[in-house]
Every structure is written in structure tokens, then in C-alpha cells.
Amino acid sequence: MNGQPGAIFRDRDGKVVNTLALDILDGQIQTIRAVINPDKLGHLGPVADAWAIVRETNQARRPEH
């Protein structure tokens, strides 16, 4: 990410959810930068609705009665 080690996280449809970039100095992580703002992720491709993913995950974790 921007020339630094990092990762792009995607949903099951391949849409971008968020990114992480690592600032590394002397082999140690100094800073972790996360971006979840869809306005800042659009240049990477289609962007997922992160809140919909959170809602779906929470619903799947609820025990059925």
C-alpha cells in the first residue's frame, strides 16, 4: 500500500472492505494504518458496504431460539 507492506481485505464477492498498511523500521512494525472510508477506497475497485457485513456477521452469531 503506497509502497509499504499491507493488505487489501475483500468480501466474498471481491469488493474492497478495508485496507491495512504497515510502517516498518529496522524490521519492526512502527505503525498500522487502516482505511475503511469507502470514499478513499473507490480507486481500488468496487467497494463493499462494511456496515452490512457487520450486521450480517452479528445476525449469524445470534443464537436461534
C-alpha positions in Angstrom: 0.0 0.0 0.0 1.6 3.2 -1.2 4.9 1.4 -1.4 4.6 -0.1 2.1 3.7 -3.7 3.1 0.0 -4.1 3.6 -3.2 -5.8 2.6 -6.5 -5.3 0.9 -9.4 -7.1 2.5 -12.3 -8.1 0.3 -15.7 -9.5 0.9 -16.9 -12.8 -0.6 -17.8 -11.0 -3.8 -14.4 -9.5 -4.2 -15.4 -6.0 -3.2 -13.0 -3.9 -1.1 -13.9 -3.8 2.6 -10.8 -2.1 4.0 -7.0 -1.8 3.8 -4.1 -2.0 6.2 -0.6 -0.5 5.6 2.4 -1.2 7.8 5.2 1.3 8.5 8.3 -0.8 9.2 11.6 0.4 10.7 14.5 -1.9 11.5 12.3 -5.0 10.9 9.7 -3.9 13.4 6.2 -2.6 12.8 6.0 1.0 13.9 2.6 2.0 12.7 -0.5 0.2 11.4 -2.7 2.4 9.2 -6.3 1.2 8.4 -8.7 2.8 5.9 -12.3 1.8 5.8 -13.8 5.1 4.3 -15.4 4.0 1.1 -14.7 7.4 -0.5 -11.0 6.7 -0.1 -11.2 3.1 -1.3 -13.0 3.5 -4.6 -9.8 3.8 -6.6 -9.1 0.1 -5.7 -12.3 -1.2 -7.3 -15.9 -1.8 -6.2 -16.3 -1.1 -2.5 -18.4 -3.3 -0.1 -20.9 -2.0 2.4 -18.9 -2.6 5.5 -21.8 -2.0 7.8 -23.9 -4.6 6.0 -21.1 -7.1 6.6 -21.1 -6.2 10.3 -24.9 -6.6 10.5 -24.7 -10.0 8.7 -21.9 -11.2 11.0 -23.8 -10.2 14.1 -27.0 -11.9 12.9 -25.1 -15.1 12.2 -23.7 -15.1 15.7 -27.0 -14.7 17.5 -28.3 -18.0 18.8 -31.6 -19.1 17.4 -34.5 -19.6 19.9 
